[in-house]
Amino acid sequence: IKAQAAEKWREFSVLGKLHNLCIHSRSSTNIHNNFKAKIGRELPRDNDIRWNSWFRLIDVAI
């Protein structure tokens, strides 16, 4: 199911890849801590409820 979900998000091109990066960065504690140590921030998760969640994700990624 995870592979199918990732494939679905890739259809959204750059935004889909950014979403998948965010999901992957939170897939385990070790990956999350390494990502946060190298970047200095966390990528906020996008969701369907908060309209500005995509804006925040893109803003942090840039």
N, CA, C and O atoms as a GROMACS GRO file, in nm:
protein
  248
    1ILE      N    1   0.083  -0.120   0.000
    1ILE     CA    2   0.000   0.000   0.000
    1ILE      C    3   0.087   0.125   0.000
    1ILE      O    4   0.053   0.223  -0.066
    2LYS      N    5   0.198   0.125   0.072
    2LYS     CA    6   0.283   0.242   0.077
    2LYS      C    7   0.339   0.275  -0.061
    2LYS      O    8   0.346   0.392  -0.098
    3ALA      N    9   0.379   0.174  -0.136
    3ALA     CA   10   0.432   0.197  -0.270
    3ALA      C   11   0.325   0.256  -0.361
    3ALA      O   12   0.353   0.344  -0.442
    4GLN      N   13   0.202   0.208  -0.348
    4GLN     CA   14   0.092   0.261  -0.429
    4GLN      C   15   0.062   0.406  -0.392
    4GLN      O   16   0.035   0.488  -0.480
    5ALA      N   17   0.067   0.436  -0.263
    5ALA     CA   18   0.041   0.574  -0.219
    5ALA      C   19   0.151   0.667  -0.268
    5ALA      O   20   0.123   0.778  -0.313
    6ALA      N   21   0.276   0.623  -0.261
    6ALA     CA   22   0.387   0.705  -0.308
    6ALA      C   23   0.376   0.729  -0.458
    6ALA      O   24   0.401   0.839  -0.506
    7GLU      N   25   0.337   0.626  -0.531
    7GLU     CA   26   0.320   0.639  -0.676
    7GLU      C   27   0.209   0.738  -0.708
    7GLU      O   28   0.222   0.817  -0.802
    8LYS      N   29   0.101   0.736  -0.632
    8LYS     CA   30  -0.010   0.829  -0.652
    8LYS      C   31   0.037   0.973  -0.632
    8LYS      O   32   0.003   1.062  -0.710
    9TRP      N   33   0.116   0.995  -0.526
    9TRP     CA   34   0.164   1.130  -0.498
    9TRP      C   35   0.263   1.178  -0.603
    9TRP      O   36   0.271   1.298  -0.629
   10ARG      N   37   0.339   1.087  -0.665
   10ARG     CA   38   0.435   1.127  -0.768
   10ARG      C   39   0.365   1.186  -0.889
   10ARG      O   40   0.425   1.261  -0.965
   11GLU      N   41   0.238   1.153  -0.908
   11GLU     CA   42   0.162   1.209  -1.019
   11GLU      C   43   0.150   1.361  -1.007
   11GLU      O   44   0.124   1.428  -1.107
   12PHE      N   45   0.168   1.415  -0.887
   12PHE     CA   46   0.160   1.558  -0.866
   12PHE      C   47   0.294   1.626  -0.890
   12PHE      O   48   0.312   1.742  -0.853
   13SER      N   49   0.388   1.557  -0.952
   13SER     CA   50   0.518   1.609  -0.991
   13SER      C   51   0.598   1.656  -0.871
   13SER      O   52   0.619   1.579  -0.777
   14VAL      N   53   0.642   1.780  -0.872
   14VAL     CA   54   0.730   1.830  -0.767
   14VAL      C   55   0.662   1.828  -0.630
   14VAL      O   56   0.726   1.792  -0.531
   15LEU      N   57   0.537   1.866  -0.623
   15LEU     CA   58   0.467   1.865  -0.495
   15LEU      C   59   0.453   1.723  -0.441
   15LEU      O   60   0.462   1.701  -0.320
   16GLY      N   61   0.431   1.629  -0.529
   16GLY     CA   62   0.423   1.490  -0.486
   16GLY      C   63   0.555   1.439  -0.433
   16GLY      O   64   0.559   1.366  -0.334
   17LYS      N   65   0.663   1.477  -0.498
   17LYS     CA   66   0.796   1.437  -0.450
   17LYS      C   67   0.826   1.501  -0.316
   17LYS      O   68   0.886   1.438  -0.228
   18LEU      N   69   0.787   1.626  -0.299
   18LEU     CA   70   0.806   1.694  -0.171
   18LEU      C   71   0.725   1.625  -0.062
   18LEU      O   72   0.774   1.606   0.049
   19HIS      N   73   0.603   1.588  -0.092
   19HIS     CA   74   0.519   1.515   0.003
   19HIS      C   75   0.586   1.384   0.042
   19HIS      O   76   0.593   1.350   0.160
   20ASN      N   77   0.635   1.309  -0.057
   20ASN     CA   78   0.701   1.181  -0.029
   20ASN      C   79   0.827   1.201   0.054
   20ASN      O   80   0.857   1.118   0.141
   21LEU      N   81   0.902   1.308   0.029
   21LEU     CA   82   1.020   1.338   0.110
   21LEU      C   83   0.981   1.364   0.254
   21LEU      O   84   1.047   1.317   0.347
   22CYS      N   85   0.874   1.438   0.274
   22CYS     CA   86   0.825   1.466   0.409
   22CYS      C   87   0.784   1.338   0.480
   22CYS      O   88   0.819   1.318   0.596
   23ILE      N   89   0.712   1.252   0.412
   23ILE     CA   90   0.669   1.125   0.470
   23ILE      C   91   0.790   1.037   0.502
   23ILE      O   92   0.797   0.977   0.608
   24HIS      N   93   0.885   1.031   0.409
   24HIS     CA   94   1.005   0.949   0.431
   24HIS      C   95   1.087   1.002   0.548
   24HIS      O   96   1.142   0.923   0.626
   25SER      N   97   1.096   1.134   0.561
   25SER     CA   98   1.177   1.191   0.669
   25SER      C   99   1.119   1.159   0.807
   25SER      O  100   1.189   1.171   0.908
   26ARG      N  101   0.993   1.119   0.812
   26ARG     CA  102   0.930   1.084   0.940
   26ARG      C  103   0.904   0.934   0.952
   26ARG      O  104   0.833   0.890   1.043
   27SER      N  105   0.961   0.856   0.863
   27SER     CA  106   0.932   0.712   0.862
   27SER      C  107   0.996   0.636   0.977
   27SER      O  108   0.948   0.529   1.015
   28SER      N  109   1.104   0.689   1.032
   28SER     CA  110   1.164   0.627   1.151
   28SER      C  111   1.231   0.736   1.234
   28SER      O  112   1.261   0.845   1.183
   29THR      N  113   1.253   0.708   1.358
   29THR     CA  114   1.315   0.806   1.448
   29THR      C  115   1.456   0.839   1.402
   29THR      O  116   1.497   0.955   1.406
   30ASN      N  117   1.530   0.739   1.358
   30ASN     CA  118   1.668   0.761   1.315
   30ASN      C  119   1.673   0.851   1.191
   30ASN      O  120   1.751   0.946   1.187
   31ILE      N  121   1.591   0.822   1.092
   31ILE     CA  122   1.587   0.905   0.971
   31ILE      C  123   1.543   1.046   1.007
   31ILE      O  124   1.600   1.144   0.958
   32HIS      N  125   1.442   1.057   1.091
   32HIS     CA  126   1.390   1.188   1.132
   32HIS      C  127   1.498   1.271   1.201
   32HIS      O  128   1.516   1.389   1.170
   33ASN      N  129   1.570   1.210   1.294
   33ASN     CA  130   1.674   1.283   1.367
   33ASN      C  131   1.790   1.322   1.276
   33ASN      O  132   1.842   1.434   1.288
   34ASN      N  133   1.831   1.234   1.186
   34ASN     CA  134   1.938   1.268   1.091
   34ASN      C  135   1.896   1.380   0.998
   34ASN      O  136   1.974   1.472   0.971
   35PHE      N  137   1.774   1.373   0.948
   35PHE     CA  138   1.723   1.477   0.858
   35PHE      C  139   1.720   1.611   0.930
   35PHE      O  140   1.763   1.713   0.876
   36LYS      N  141   1.668   1.610   1.052
   36LYS     CA  142   1.656   1.734   1.129
   36LYS      C  143   1.795   1.791   1.163
   36LYS      O  144   1.813   1.912   1.163
   37ALA      N  145   1.892   1.705   1.193
   37ALA     CA  146   2.027   1.750   1.225
   37ALA      C  147   2.094   1.814   1.104
   37ALA      O  148   2.164   1.914   1.118
   38LYS      N  149   2.073   1.758   0.986
   38LYS     CA  150   2.136   1.812   0.865
   38LYS      C  151   2.067   1.938   0.814
   38LYS      O  152   2.134   2.031   0.770
   39ILE      N  153   1.936   1.941   0.821
   39ILE     CA  154   1.859   2.053   0.769
   39ILE      C  155   1.842   2.164   0.872
   39ILE      O  156   1.839   2.282   0.839
   40GLY      N  157   1.829   2.124   0.998
   40GLY     CA  158   1.809   2.222   1.104
   40GLY      C  159   1.662   2.251   1.132
   40GLY      O  160   1.630   2.328   1.223
   41ARG      N  161   1.575   2.190   1.054
   41ARG     CA  162   1.430   2.208   1.071
   41ARG      C  163   1.359   2.080   1.035
   41ARG      O  164   1.417   1.989   0.976
   42GLU      N  165   1.232   2.074   1.072
   42GLU     CA  166   1.147   1.963   1.030
   42GLU      C  167   1.060   2.010   0.915
   42GLU      O  168   1.020   2.127   0.909
   43LEU      N  169   1.030   1.920   0.824
   43LEU     CA  170   0.932   1.952   0.722
   43LEU      C  171   0.794   1.931   0.781
   43LEU      O  172   0.763   1.821   0.825
   44PRO      N  173   0.710   2.034   0.782
   44PRO     CA  174   0.575   2.016   0.835
   44PRO      C  175   0.494   1.928   0.741
   44PRO      O  176   0.510   1.936   0.619
   45ARG      N  177   0.408   1.846   0.797
   45ARG     CA  178   0.326   1.757   0.714
   45ARG      C  179   0.210   1.832   0.654
   45ARG      O  180   0.143   1.911   0.721
   46ASP      N  181   0.186   1.805   0.528
   46ASP     CA  182   0.068   1.861   0.463
   46ASP      C  183  -0.052   1.775   0.500
   46ASP      O  184  -0.038   1.656   0.529
   47ASN      N  185  -0.170   1.835   0.500
   47ASN     CA  186  -0.291   1.759   0.528
   47ASN      C  187  -0.410   1.824   0.459
   47ASN      O  188  -0.398   1.932   0.401
   48ASP      N  189  -0.522   1.758   0.466
   48ASP     CA  190  -0.643   1.807   0.397
   48ASP      C  191  -0.723   1.906   0.480
   48ASP      O  192  -0.809   1.975   0.426
   49ILE      N  193  -0.697   1.912   0.609
   49ILE     CA  194  -0.780   1.995   0.698
   49ILE      C  195  -0.732   2.140   0.700
   49ILE      O  196  -0.814   2.232   0.693
   50ARG      N  197  -0.605   2.160   0.710
   50ARG     CA  198  -0.552   2.297   0.716
   50ARG      C  199  -0.510   2.343   0.577
   50ARG      O  200  -0.421   2.284   0.515
   51TRP      N  201  -0.575   2.447   0.529
   51TRP     CA  202  -0.551   2.492   0.393
   51TRP      C  203  -0.410   2.543   0.372
   51TRP      O  204  -0.358   2.536   0.260
   52ASN      N  205  -0.345   2.593   0.477
   52ASN     CA  206  -0.212   2.650   0.460
   52ASN      C  207  -0.100   2.548   0.486
   52ASN      O  208   0.017   2.586   0.488
   53SER      N  209  -0.134   2.422   0.507
   53SER     CA  210  -0.031   2.323   0.536
   53SER      C  211   0.062   2.303   0.417
   53SER      O  212   0.182   2.283   0.435
   54TRP      N  213   0.008   2.308   0.295
   54TRP     CA  214   0.094   2.297   0.176
   54TRP      C  215   0.184   2.419   0.166
   54TRP      O  216   0.302   2.406   0.131
   55PHE      N  217   0.131   2.536   0.195
   55PHE     CA  218   0.213   2.658   0.191
   55PHE      C  219   0.329   2.648   0.289
   55PHE      O  220   0.442   2.681   0.254
   56ARG      N  221   0.301   2.602   0.411
   56ARG     CA  222   0.407   2.589   0.512
   56ARG      C  223   0.512   2.487   0.468
   56ARG      O  224   0.632   2.510   0.487
   57LEU      N  225   0.468   2.375   0.411
   57LEU     CA  226   0.561   2.273   0.364
   57LEU      C  227   0.652   2.330   0.255
   57LEU      O  228   0.773   2.311   0.259
   58ILE      N  229   0.595   2.398   0.159
   58ILE     CA  230   0.673   2.457   0.049
   58ILE      C  231   0.765   2.566   0.102
   58ILE      O  232   0.881   2.574   0.061
   59ASP      N  233   0.716   2.649   0.193
   59ASP     CA  234   0.796   2.758   0.250
   59ASP      C  235   0.919   2.704   0.322
   59ASP      O  236   1.028   2.758   0.306
   60VAL      N  237   0.903   2.600   0.401
   60VAL     CA  238   1.016   2.541   0.473
   60VAL      C  239   1.112   2.474   0.375
   60VAL      O  240   1.233   2.481   0.392
   61ALA      N  241   1.058   2.408   0.273
   61ALA     CA  242   1.142   2.338   0.176
   61ALA      C  243   1.228   2.434   0.095
   61ALA      O  244   1.341   2.401   0.058
   62ILE      N  245   1.175   2.551   0.067
   62ILE     CA  246   1.251   2.649  -0.012
   62ILE      C  247   1.359   2.709   0.074
   62ILE      O  248   1.435   2.793   0.027
   0.00000   0.00000   0.00000
